[in-house]
Amino acid sequence: MKQTTQSKLIKGIVYSVTSLVGLTILALLIYIIVLGLPNIKLSLFEKEYNSDNVSLFPAMINTLIVTFVTLLFTIPIGVGSAIYLNEYAKAGNKFVKIIRITAETLSGIPSIVYGLFGFLLFVTTLKWQFSLLAGCCTISIMILPVIIRTSEESLMDVPKSFREASYALGSGKLRTVFKIVLPSASYGIINGIVLSIGRIIGETAALIYTAGTVAHIPKSLMGSGRTLSVHLYQLWCEGLATKQAYATALILLIVVFLLNGVSELLRKLIFKKI
């Protein structure tokens, strides 16, 4: 079947836009690698930060802590909410519609608004001060809609015949959900979690107002500390260590790729057991 002129035009536009986006990302990666790689030194990984070494090690540890704690909060709540909305809530329920609209709306709110909300609620009202816990709770609220929506969409994609076959074999609702539906939807759920990890690691505005900018590893979650993205922002704004800022940007990219790689390995391990 021959393609019409209109379909060829649309296809050309799609290919052009895709190529432009790909080239932009490639150019950005090359730019960061070229400027960051020569400035990576052992002094950047010293345990204690000072104005001489501008170490990013404390920020790296804080990033891992914030990522782990935030996911610890959001995964059970997000996936649990998705299970309720798709498996237990009645069709046409107005409350469910409100939750879905709210989740989609919250996904588009700028991160600085979440930061101000977290500052007013956790830092000021609850008197947690600038702390990693305040930052984790703020980021949890920010990424929760993403996990809920991606998890729900993944559950919707599971064929109804899977559930009916499970019920026909005598399985109850709870067993069907956890033994049949969730494993079948795990690919999409994990993809949503991976997207959330990228947003956690790259978040700056919300954490400046809640976790603070102190360049050390706190003794507890109630202590203040900066993540890699905040560390990068501070170095660039100060203008005294721009070379180290490029190196930090490269390390930040590497950390994101590594965490995504770990998530991919976990996904493959889960699918092998299914």
Helices and strands as residue ranges (DSSP letters): H 5-36, G 37-39, G 42-45, H 57-83, I 84-88, H 94-107, H 111-118, I 119-125, H 132-156, H 160-168, H 173-176, I 177-181, H 182-202, H 205-208, H 228-238, H 242-273
